[in-house]
Amino acid sequence: MELRHLRYFVTVVEEQSLTKAAEKLFIAQPPLTRQIKKLEEELGIDLFVKGSRPLKATEAGLFFYQHAVQILTHTAQAASMAKKMKLVDNIVKVGYVSSLLYGRLPQVIYLFRQKNPDIHVELIECGTRDQVEALKLGKIDLGFGRLPISDPAIKRLLLRKEKLKLAIHKKHPLSEFQDSGIYLSQIINETIFSYPTTPKPNFSTTIQALFTKLGLIPAKLTEVREIHMALGLVASGEGICIIPESACDIGMKNLTYLNILDLEAYSPISLSMRNMDQSSYIPKILDCIEEIYSEEEVSRNLNL
């Protein structure tokens, strides 16, 4: 059985006509009929109802059709990925969550470009949740994110655990904890803004999970569209917000940031890639990560 036989069969099922299928496949009808008959003999089943007009697949034929479509789809994806891997030394598509632009990611990408001028880097904003599917489909080659999402097809490397900070208005009563820091149990009655409102899981669910892990129930946890809106509301005196430490560099006026004393208050930063990917750019990007994060807590599992 060859892939072309599957394509012939799928086309006949979808066109419900040998004549129309032959025209679409740019072959004569008699050879197509012979190939379908040969496929039926090989499988030992009738794929089409004899004499039906329009041509209808049997129950067994419909079952085989569904699997034939899957085989052809997977084959096309594999071929696409193989072609992409051939070009991988020239183009690397990097998915990232926007909040990482306030941290070390820009430095990592800049250093990678300086060390590998022959490789074109394309940055694509992509939530951690969406990076998994984007990696599988070849839309991105690497993904920098914050959520601990697991998938058997994806390898995830923890780069560091970034501390979380509490953003408050500089005249908020909680500013008395500026020097000492604060526990999350002390803010459960405050209006807390979380973000974003994108499909879950996202950073908002991370914050909710943090409270749950500590056995806390915030009285008023409100989701807003994105981090700038959350901080803008905080700067207006509407409430408070938990953010990654690097986001303190956004520099919005009238804000101050408190240390959160709970050990669980951190955001994991990870690098994701296809599980079986052995592309040459991977050790190169890992070298850059190690160099930039040399003064940070970097995972020791960077050696693949």
C-alpha positions as CSV (number, residue, x, y, z in Angstrom):
1,M,0.0,0.0,0.0
2,E,1.4,3.4,-1.0
3,L,0.5,6.9,0.1
4,R,-0.8,7.7,-3.4
5,H,-3.3,4.9,-3.0
6,L,-4.6,6.5,0.1
7,R,-4.8,9.9,-1.7
8,Y,-6.8,8.2,-4.5
9,F,-9.2,6.6,-2.0
10,V,-9.7,9.8,0.1
11,T,-10.4,11.8,-3.1
12,V,-13.0,9.3,-4.3
13,V,-14.7,9.4,-1.0
14,E,-14.8,13.2,-0.9
15,E,-15.9,13.6,-4.5
16,Q,-18.3,10.7,-4.3
17,S,-17.5,10.0,-7.9
18,L,-14.7,8.1,-9.7
19,T,-15.0,10.5,-12.7
20,K,-14.7,13.7,-10.6
21,A,-11.9,12.2,-8.5
22,A,-9.9,11.3,-11.6
23,E,-10.3,14.8,-12.9
24,K,-9.1,16.2,-9.6
25,L,-6.1,13.9,-9.4
26,F,-5.3,14.5,-13.1
27,I,-5.3,10.8,-14.0
28,A,-7.6,8.7,-16.3
29,Q,-10.6,7.0,-14.7
30,P,-9.7,3.4,-15.6
31,P,-6.3,3.4,-13.8
32,L,-8.0,5.0,-10.8
33,T,-10.7,2.3,-10.8
34,R,-8.0,-0.4,-10.9
35,Q,-6.1,1.2,-8.0
36,I,-9.2,1.3,-5.8
37,K,-10.0,-2.3,-6.7
38,K,-6.4,-3.3,-5.9
39,L,-6.8,-1.5,-2.5
40,E,-10.0,-3.4,-1.7
41,E,-8.3,-6.7,-2.5
42,E,-5.3,-5.8,-0.4
43,L,-7.5,-4.9,2.6
44,G,-10.0,-7.8,1.9
45,I,-13.0,-5.5,2.3
46,D,-15.5,-3.5,0.1
47,L,-14.7,0.2,0.4
48,F,-17.7,1.4,-1.6
49,V,-21.3,0.4,-1.9
50,K,-21.7,-1.3,-5.2
51,G,-23.8,0.6,-7.7
52,S,-24.5,3.5,-5.5
53,R,-25.0,6.9,-7.1
54,P,-23.5,9.1,-5.9
55,L,-20.7,6.8,-4.9
56,K,-21.0,6.0,-1.1
57,A,-18.4,4.4,1.2
58,T,-19.3,1.4,3.2
59,E,-19.2,1.5,7.0
60,A,-15.7,-0.2,6.8
61,G,-14.8,2.3,4.1
62,L,-15.7,5.3,6.2
63,F,-13.6,3.9,9.1
64,F,-10.7,3.4,6.8
65,Y,-11.2,6.9,5.3
66,Q,-10.9,8.6,8.7
67,H,-7.6,6.9,9.4
68,A,-6.3,7.5,5.9
69,V,-6.9,11.2,6.3
70,Q,-5.0,11.1,9.6
71,I,-2.1,9.3,7.9
72,L,-1.9,11.8,5.0
73,T,-2.2,14.7,7.4
74,H,0.6,13.4,9.7
75,T,2.8,12.7,6.6
76,A,2.3,16.2,5.3
77,Q,3.2,17.6,8.7
78,A,6.3,15.4,9.0
79,A,7.4,16.5,5.5
80,S,6.9,20.1,6.4
81,M,8.9,19.8,9.5
82,A,11.7,17.9,7.7
83,K,11.9,20.7,5.2
84,K,11.9,23.3,8.0
85,M,14.7,21.4,9.7
86,K,16.8,21.7,6.5
87,L,16.5,25.5,6.8
88,V,16.8,25.7,10.6
89,D,20.4,26.8,10.5
90,N,19.2,30.0,8.8
91,I,15.9,30.8,10.6
92,V,14.9,30.3,14.2
93,K,11.4,31.4,15.3
94,V,11.3,32.2,19.0
95,G,7.9,32.4,20.8
96,Y,7.8,34.4,24.0
97,V,5.4,35.8,26.6
98,S,5.4,39.6,26.6
99,S,6.4,40.0,30.3
100,L,9.7,38.4,29.6
101,L,10.8,41.4,27.6
102,Y,11.2,43.2,30.9
103,G,13.7,40.6,32.1
104,R,16.8,38.9,30.6
105,L,15.2,37.6,27.3
106,P,16.2,40.6,25.2
107,Q,19.8,40.2,26.3
108,V,19.8,36.5,25.5
109,I,18.4,37.1,22.0
110,Y,20.8,40.0,21.4
111,L,23.8,37.9,22.4
112,F,22.6,35.0,20.3
113,R,22.4,37.3,17.3
114,Q,25.9,38.6,17.9
115,K,27.4,35.2,18.2
116,N,25.4,33.7,15.2
117,P,25.1,36.5,12.6
118,D,24.3,33.8,9.9
119,I,21.1,32.8,11.8
120,H,18.0,35.0,11.4
121,V,15.9,35.2,14.6
122,E,12.2,35.9,14.3
123,L,10.4,36.8,17.6
124,I,6.8,35.9,17.9
125,E,4.6,36.9,20.8
126,C,2.9,33.7,22.0
127,G,1.4,32.7,25.3
128,T,2.9,29.7,27.1
129,R,-0.3,27.8,26.6
130,D,-0.2,28.4,22.8
131,Q,3.5,27.6,22.5
132,V,2.9,23.9,22.9
133,E,0.8,23.6,19.8
134,A,2.9,26.2,17.9
135,L,6.0,24.0,18.6
136,K,4.2,20.9,17.4
137,L,3.1,22.6,14.2
138,G,6.5,24.1,13.5
139,K,5.2,27.7,13.9
140,I,7.9,28.3,16.4
141,D,11.2,26.5,17.2
142,L,11.7,27.6,20.8
143,G,9.3,29.0,23.4
144,F,10.1,31.1,26.4
145,G,7.2,31.1,28.9
146,R,6.1,31.1,32.5
147,L,3.6,28.3,33.0
148,P,4.6,24.7,34.0
149,I,2.7,23.1,31.1
150,S,3.7,19.5,30.4
151,D,3.3,17.6,27.1
152,P,5.0,14.4,26.0
153,A,6.0,15.9,22.7
154,I,7.7,19.0,24.4
155,K,10.8,19.3,26.4
156,R,10.7,22.0,29.0
157,L,13.8,23.3,30.8
158,L,13.4,25.4,33.9
159,L,15.7,28.4,33.6
160,R,15.0,30.3,36.8
161,K,12.4,31.0,39.5
162,E,11.6,34.7,39.3
163,K,10.4,36.4,42.5
164,L,7.0,38.0,42.6
165,K,6.5,41.5,43.9
166,L,3.5,43.3,45.2
167,A,2.7,46.6,43.3
168,I,0.9,49.2,45.3
169,H,0.3,53.0,45.1
170,K,3.2,54.7,46.9
171,K,0.7,56.2,49.4
172,H,-1.2,53.0,50.0
173,P,-1.4,51.9,53.7
174,L,0.6,48.8,52.9
175,S,3.6,51.0,52.1
176,E,4.5,50.6,55.8
177,F,5.9,47.2,54.8
178,Q,8.2,48.7,52.2
179,D,11.3,47.6,54.2
180,S,10.1,44.5,55.9
181,G,8.1,42.8,53.1
182,I,4.7,41.3,53.3
183,Y,3.0,37.9,53.3
184,L,0.1,37.2,51.0
185,S,-2.1,36.3,54.0
186,Q,-1.9,40.1,54.8
187,I,-3.6,41.2,51.6
188,I,-6.5,38.8,51.1
189,N,-9.0,41.6,51.9
190,E,-7.5,44.0,49.4
191,T,-8.7,44.5,45.8
192,I,-6.2,42.5,43.8
193,F,-5.9,42.9,40.1
194,S,-4.6,39.8,38.1
195,Y,-4.0,39.5,34.4
196,P,-4.4,38.6,31.5
197,T,-7.8,37.7,30.3
198,T,-6.5,35.4,27.6
199,P,-7.6,31.7,27.5
200,K,-6.4,29.8,30.5
201,P,-4.0,28.6,31.9
202,N,-2.2,32.0,32.0
203,F,-0.4,34.2,34.6
204,S,-3.8,34.9,36.3
205,T,-4.4,31.2,37.0
206,T,-0.8,31.1,38.4
207,I,-1.7,33.7,41.0
208,Q,-5.0,32.0,41.8
209,A,-3.1,28.7,42.3
210,L,-0.6,30.4,44.5
211,F,-3.3,31.6,46.9
212,T,-4.9,28.2,46.8
213,K,-1.6,26.5,47.6
214,L,-1.2,28.7,50.7
215,G,-4.8,28.0,51.8
216,L,-5.9,31.5,51.1
217,I,-9.1,32.9,49.5
218,P,-8.8,36.5,48.3
219,A,-12.0,38.5,48.9
220,K,-11.7,40.4,45.7
221,L,-9.5,39.1,42.9
222,T,-10.3,40.9,39.6
223,E,-9.0,40.0,36.2
224,V,-8.0,42.7,33.7
225,R,-6.8,42.5,30.1
226,E,-3.0,42.9,30.6
227,I,-0.3,44.0,32.9
228,H,-0.2,47.7,31.9
229,M,-3.9,48.0,32.7
230,A,-3.4,46.3,36.0
231,L,-0.6,48.7,37.0
232,G,-2.5,51.7,35.7
233,L,-5.4,50.8,38.0
234,V,-3.0,50.4,40.9
235,A,-1.4,53.8,40.1
236,S,-4.9,55.2,40.3
237,G,-5.4,53.9,43.8
238,E,-7.9,51.2,42.7
239,G,-6.2,48.3,44.3
240,I,-2.9,46.2,44.3
241,C,-1.3,43.8,41.9
242,I,1.2,40.8,42.0
243,I,3.8,41.0,39.2
244,P,7.1,39.3,38.3
245,E,10.1,41.2,39.7
246,S,11.4,42.1,36.2
247,A,8.1,44.0,35.5
248,C,9.0,46.6,38.1
249,D,11.2,48.1,35.3
250,I,8.0,49.2,33.5
251,G,8.5,52.4,35.4
252,M,4.9,53.6,35.9
253,K,4.6,56.6,38.1
254,N,3.2,56.6,41.7
255,L,4.0,52.9,42.3
256,T,6.1,51.2,44.8
257,Y,6.9,47.5,45.1
258,L,7.0,45.2,48.1
259,N,8.9,42.0,48.6
260,I,6.6,39.0,49.1
261,L,7.9,36.8,51.9
262,D,6.1,33.6,51.0
263,L,8.7,31.1,49.6
264,E,6.1,29.9,47.1
265,A,5.8,33.4,45.5
266,Y,7.7,33.0,42.4
267,S,7.1,32.6,38.6
268,P,9.0,29.8,36.8
269,I,10.7,30.9,33.6
270,S,11.2,28.0,31.2
271,L,12.5,27.2,27.7
272,S,10.4,24.8,25.6
273,M,11.4,22.9,22.5
274,R,10.3,19.8,20.5
275,N,11.3,16.7,22.5
276,M,13.3,15.0,19.7
277,D,14.7,18.2,18.2
278,Q,18.5,17.9,17.7
279,S,18.9,21.1,15.8
280,S,22.3,22.9,16.0
281,Y,20.8,26.1,17.3
282,I,19.7,24.6,20.6
283,P,23.2,24.3,22.3
284,K,24.0,27.8,20.9
285,I,20.9,29.4,22.6
286,L,21.6,27.5,25.8
287,D,25.2,28.8,25.9
288,C,23.8,32.4,25.6
289,I,21.3,31.7,28.4
290,E,24.0,30.4,30.7
291,E,26.2,33.5,29.9
292,I,23.4,36.0,30.5
293,Y,22.0,34.3,33.6
294,S,25.5,33.6,35.0
295,E,24.6,35.8,38.0
296,E,21.2,34.3,38.4
297,E,19.8,30.9,39.6
298,V,20.0,28.9,36.4
299,S,18.8,25.3,36.0
300,R,21.7,22.8,35.9
301,N,19.7,20.7,33.4
302,L,20.8,22.8,30.4
303,N,23.0,20.0,29.0
304,L,20.9,18.0,26.6
